[in-house]
Structures are given as C-alpha cells and as structure tokens.
Amino acid sequence: MIFYMAVQLINTYFIGHTNDATLIAGVGMGNMLINVLAFAVMQGLNGALETLISQSYGASQNAENGERYRKKMRQMCGTFYNRGRYVVTVIMVPIVLIFVYSDKILIAIKQDPEVSRIARRYVTIMIPGVWSMGQFDATKKFLSSQYKNRIPVWVQLGTTIIHLALSSLFVDQLKMRETGAALAMNVTYILNMLISDACIRLKQRTDFEDMVFWYDSSVYTDIGTYLKIGVPGMLMLCFEWWAFELLAIFTGLLGVEQLAAEVVIIQMVTFIFMLPLGISYSASALTGNYLGEGKIDLAKRFASLAVGLDVLLTTIIVAILGTFTDPISQLFTQEENVIAIIKQTLWVLLIYIWFDTIHGVQSGIIRGLGRQAYGSVYTLFCYYILGMPLALVLAFTAKMGIAGLWSGFSIACIILDVGFAMIISCPNWHEIAQKMRKAIEQGRPQTPEASNYRKNYMPKVRSSDHGQGEKLIQQEDSPDFNRAQKLNNLEN
C-alpha cells in the first residue's frame, strides 16, 4: 500500500519545489477531492471483495469439499471480482460530474478562487486515471484475498519508478505545472491496471483456474446484496477519510500558507497510513479465512499479531519524524513560513499518527469479522459528533490554528481505538465462525451484514430415507450459480 501514496508524494515533491504556494494548495486540494470523492468510495466498496472472495477461496481450497463444489467456489471468486469492478465503474458517473463542477463548489464554500481553478484542472485531467485506479484496487483485493500479493507489489514498484521519471519530465523540465502532474498520475494508474490484468491473464491456467472470465449476466445481478456488504465497509472508511480531508477545507479558511502546510501534513499522514492499511488487508484475509475454517485461536492470534506489528512499526516511524522534522519538511517545500507551520503542528501530529494507525489495522479485523456496520456507526460518532466540533473550537475559538484541528481529531482517534477494540473483543468469535462455516458449506458466503444471502440462496437439504447418511443437496435457481446443481459429498 505504500506505493499507492508514493505517487502522490512524488507529485507533492515536484510541485512543492516550484515554491508557488497557490499551486501547492491547488494540487493538494485536487488530491483531496480525488481521495475523498473517488478513492475512499471505491476502496470502501471494494472492501466487500475481501469478505466474499476470501470466504469463497477458502472453501475452494478445502479438500473435504467435492470437486464440483470447489470449482463453483472458484467461479464465484471471479463473479465477485467482475461485480466489484462493475460497481466502481458505475460509481464513476456522479464522481465525474462533481469533478467537472468542482471549482464552483469550492468557491461556494469560500475557498481561494485560483486554488479552486487549479484543483478543477487537475481532477478533470485525472478522470481516466481515477477510474483505472478503482479497477486496480479491485484487482488488489482479488489477489490479496488469495494471498497472492506479489503481482501488485512488483507492478506498483515498477510504475512508481516510471512515475518519478514522468513527474520530473512534465513538472520540472517542461514546466507543465498541475497539468503535468495529472498526466504523470494518469499514465501510472493506467499502467497499474493494464499490467496487473495482463499478469492475471498469463497465470490464468496455473494460479487462477476457473476465476478469470469475461463479464456475463451474473455480474449485473444481485448488486443489492453486494452493496449491503460493501456500503457499510465504504462508510467505515469514508467517514474517517472525509473527516480527515475536511481539515484541508477548514484550513483553507486560515490562509493560503496554512493550507499549503496542511497539504504537506496530509500527504505525510496519508503515506504513513498506507502501512496499517496494508497490514489491515492481511489481517482481514487471515481473520476471515481462519474463522471460516473454524480455527478461532489462529484467527485471534493473527489479529493480535497484526496490531502488535503495527504498534512496533509506527513507534519507529514516529521517532524518525520527531528526529528529522526539518529535512523531511524540506522534501516537500522550501517555503520558510510553510515549514515553520509544520514544525509548530508536529507535536500533536505525532500523537495522531500513533493512534490513527492502530484503528487502521483494527478496521481490517472488523472486516474479517463482518462487523462493518458497527464500525461505521462508531466512526461517524467519533469524528463528526465529537472530533469535528472539538477541532473547530480549538482551531478558531482557542486560536490554535492547524494544531487545534489535529488536536481535536487526536482525541477522537483515541476514543475510536477503544471502541474498535470493544467491537472486536465483545462478540462470540465461535458463533461468528459457525455462521461463516455453515454458509460456506451451503455454497454461499455470508456475513452478518448480508443475512439475506441465506434466505435467497440456501439450498434445500433432504436426508436420504434409507438412513445411509447421504445428503442430496438441491440448489435453487440463482443468478450467481447459473441454475447449476451443486453436488457435494458430505459423508461423515
């Protein structure tokens, strides 16, 4: 996940060295719009793939299941994958409309007119890349749910190097400003999608048997059930991300230099957050798979290890940031006033980062447990009922400026960590595992957020009248199973 934000950091680096505070603020505002309106929504919706594909893939790897059943589960992985890509394509329609009129929206909420116009040019040029990144994110979820993370890692490593060269060419040498930065991002994101898709196609027969196929009618059906899993996960991510990016809008009311400093701070915090976000994907896949297999102790052990690993790595990062504040700030800008504002905010920023990464990993465990709805409600409370009002009071009434905004959010973040810990520890993991395993054995993944899966897709089971222990499983017509009959030997 580090490579995900590395390209935006590279853009910020080259734009920052133009020493144009208005340009820095405009590109930063554009990145904020892309993150808030596109990437947060797409990543959240694609979160449904972590639950659905991990359960289906786990069932397909269980040797106790019949071969036809295992093959159908592999096909379901492909169906969910295509459905996820279709959903994020549809969601691009309102996103594009907002991007086109983004300058008018920003000016209406009292943002600087020139900053707003730069942001609009940046995001409209970025539209093809934004769509490609949504598709690539679905691919990453598809792969990570099967423990095949090497493909996206190597692809992003290569395209990040290409992006560095393109940014240097377009922004530094050709002086194309925000247009050059957006073009470099487009090329990078499109390459991510195309190369990863090509790799999957090349390995179709060996690593992705029965999982890769063109769109068919099953992709366009049962969208409502998919969204019942995806939307709570999207809200859990978006509520935090939207609140996080709203800081930039409120900072814009403090002045251009403060906004430029906030842009640098947001880029640093977001880049660091990619670490727990990546760990959370692994935590979600491991927790979900082991719960589905009924291995509760292993699921809990990996959940604890994920949080412990995050705490260790974040402590090291916080220590580095606190020690090398000046050189790190100068990587993004040479403006002395902007650097001074960053240094004044650092003390509270380090507190925020440490607690922010913890619930980043906790959210992955919550997705593995299928308790996204609880997480989304608690996130809404912490950031919007508690954190946002407190941040505004500290920033404007107490006149603490940017430090006040981050102080309010730090307090909300600490309370969110405690709440997420309760969401994870309070439920009966054995009961959750039983429900997941039963759903998988019936041939249909299920989470608490999608209880109507059982109503719509549970097969009718009839025990043999001859008492020989053989169960004939008769599958009802279903768009996903294409009216196929599931035959699975369940002999004891």
C-alpha positions, -999 to +999 in steps of 0.1 A: +000+000+000+030+023+004+033+026-034-003+038-035+005+071-019+041+073-031+030+087-065+010+115-048+041+122-026+062+124-057+038+149-072+038+169-040+076+169-040+079+183-075+050+207-072+064+219-038+097+228-053+081+253-076+078+274-044+044+285-056+021+283-025-011+287-047+000+259-070+009+236-040-025+244-024-044+238-057-028+204-064-032+194-027-069+204-029-072+183-061-056+153-044-081+158-015-110+158-039-097+126-056-091+109-022-125+119-007-148+115-036-132+087-056-106+066-039-123+064-004-156+054-020-140+029-044-117+013-018-147+011+006-169-006-019-142-030-030-139-040+007-168-063+000-144-084-021-122-090+009-151-108+027-167-125-003-136-137-022-117-148+009-146-170+021-152-184-014-115-190-020-111-207+014-140-230+006-124-238-028-091-249-010-108-273+014-101-308+002-130-322+021-154-305-003-164-321-036-146-310-067-177-296-084-184-275-052-147-263-051-149-254-088-181-234-082-164-215-054-135-207-077-160-194-102-177-173-075-143-156-069-144-145-105-180-134-104-175-113-073-143-098-088-161-088-120-191-075-100-168-053-079-152-038-110-186-031-125-198-014-093-168+010-092-174+018-129-210+028-122-200+050-092-177+070-115-207+087-131-215+110-102-178+114-094-171+128-129-200+153-126-186+166-093-151+169-107-163+189-136-180+215-114-155+213-085-142+248-089-177+263-084-183+241-054-150+251-038-156+288-044-191+285-030-176+272+003-152+302+004-120+286-010-095+307-028-107+311-065-073+305-081-067+275-059-101+262-068-094+266-106-061+248-103-078+219-084-105+216-111-080+214-139-061+188-120-090+165-112-107+167-146-074+156-163-072+128-138-105+112-146-091+083-167-065+076-141-091+076-112-112+050-130-082+029-137-071+031-100-105+019-089-102-011-112-067-018-100-078-016-063-105-043-070-077-064-086-056-060-054-085-071-033-090-101-056-053-111-052-048-104-015-078-125-006-059-154-022-026-145-006-012-135-040+002-101-032+034-102-053+018-092-085+005-057-073+037-051-053+060-056-083+037-038-107+035-007-084+072-008-078+079-005-115+052+021-122+064+042-092+098+044-108+082+054-141+061+080-123+092+096-108+107+100-143+075+113-158+069+138-130+105+151-134+099+155-171+064+171-171+067+192-139+103+200-135+116+202-171+086+210-192+071+233-166+036+219-171+025+226-135-007+208-124-013+195-160+020+177-160+014+163-125-020+150-136-007+134-168+020+116-149-006+102-125-028+091-154+000+071-170+009+055-137-026+045-127-035+032-162-003+011-163-011-004-129-044-016-142-032-029-176-001-047-163-018-064-134-047-076-156-021-089-181-003-108-154-036-124-142-044-135-177-010-150-182-013-170-150-050-179-157-044-216-161-020-221-132-030-197-104-065-186-113-082-216-127-120-210-132-117-175-118-109-154-148-136-148-174-154-120-193-184-103-178-216-123-180-252-119-168-242-130-132-222-098-128-252-075-132-275-094-109-277-094-071-260-060-069-282-051-040-268-079-018-232-070-028-239-034-018-253-045+016-218-058+023-198-031+005-217+001+017-211-004+055-174-010+047-173+020+025-189+042+052-165+030+078-136+041+056-153+072+041-165+087+074-129+088+086-114+098+052-139+125+046-134+140+081-097+138+075-098+157+043-123+182+056-094+195+076-080+209+044-112+228+037-112+243+072-075+250+069-082+270+037-101+294+059-069+301+078-050+313+047-030+300+017+002+294+036-016+274+063-034+254+035+000+247+018+013+234+052-018+213+056-012+198+022+022+186+032+010+173+065-019+154+049+005+138+024+028+126+052+000+113+073-017+096+044+015+080+033+022+067+068-014+054+070-007+031+040+014+009+064-016+000+086-039-002+057-017-028+040-015-047+073-053-045+077-058-062+043-037-091+055-055-091+089-089-092+071-079-121+048-063-141+076-091-135+101-119-142+076-103-174+063-095-189+097-129-180+110-144-197+080-123-228+088-133-227+124-097-221+136-106-195+162-073-195+181-054-188+149-078-161+139-073-143+172-036-149+172-031-133+138-054-104+148-032-097+178+000-101+158-013-076+132-020-049+159+014-056+176+033-053+144+016-020+136+024-006+170+061-015+167+065-001+132+045+031+139+066+038+170+097+036+148+082+060+122+071+085+149+106+085+163+121+092+129+096+120+122+103+136+155+141+134+150+143+146+113+115+171+111+134+198+091+148+176+064+115+158+059+096+191+056+121+204+031+115+174+009+081+190+001+087+227+001+113+254+006+089+280+018+102+290+053+067+301+066+052+268+055+080+248+072+075+268+104+038+260+105+046+223+100+071+223+129+045+241+152+020+213+144+044+184+148+038+176+185+002+169+181+007+153+147+029+125+162+002+117+187-024+115+160-003+092+138+004+067+166-033+062+174-045+065+139-026+036+126-039+013+154-075+016+143-064+013+107-054-023+115-084-028+137-107-020+108-092-049+088-100-073+117-136-058+118-140-066+081-128-101+087-154-105+114-181-090+091-190-062+116-186-033+093-219-018+103-209-014+139-176+001+128-192+027+105-216+039+132-189+043+158-166+061+133-194+085+125-199+093+162-162+098+170-153+120+141-184+140+134-202+142+168-171+145+189-139+152+169-151+178+143-167+202+167-138+200+191-113+206+163-132+237+152-134+251+187-097+246+193-087+259+159-108+291+157-121+299+191-089+289+210-069+302+181-046+272+179-048+271+141-038+238+124-026+224+157-061+228+171-077+209+142-053+180+147-057+181+185-095+176+182-090+147+158-063+131+180-088+129+209-115+114+186-089+089+173-080+077+208-117+071+216-122+054+183-094+029+191-111+020+223-144+015+206-130-007+178-113-028+205-147-034+220-162-042+187-135-069+181-134-084+216-170-084+227-187-107+201-185-145+203-159-155+177-170-191+179-206-181+169-193-160+141-171-188+129-200-213+130-222-190+109-194-184+083-186-221+081-222-231+077-227-206+050-197-218+031-208-254+034-241-244+019-222-230-010-228-193-003-205-168+015-222-148+043-215-121+068-238-106+094-242-076+071-257-099+044-281-122+063-305-124+033-278-145+015-292-175+034-328-166+026-321-162-011-295-189-017-297-216+010-300-249-007-328-273+003-313-303+021-331-337+023-317-366+042-320-400+025-349-421+035-326-451+036-306-438+065-272-443+048-260-408+058-260-394+022-275-360+018-288-349-016-284-311-019-307-295-044-297-259-053-325-234-060-323-213-092-298-185-086-283-158-109-248-164-094-249-202-098-264-200-132-291-226-123-263-251-118-269-281-095-244-284-066-234-319-058-212-321-027-205-353-008-210-347+029-204-382+042-191-383+077 
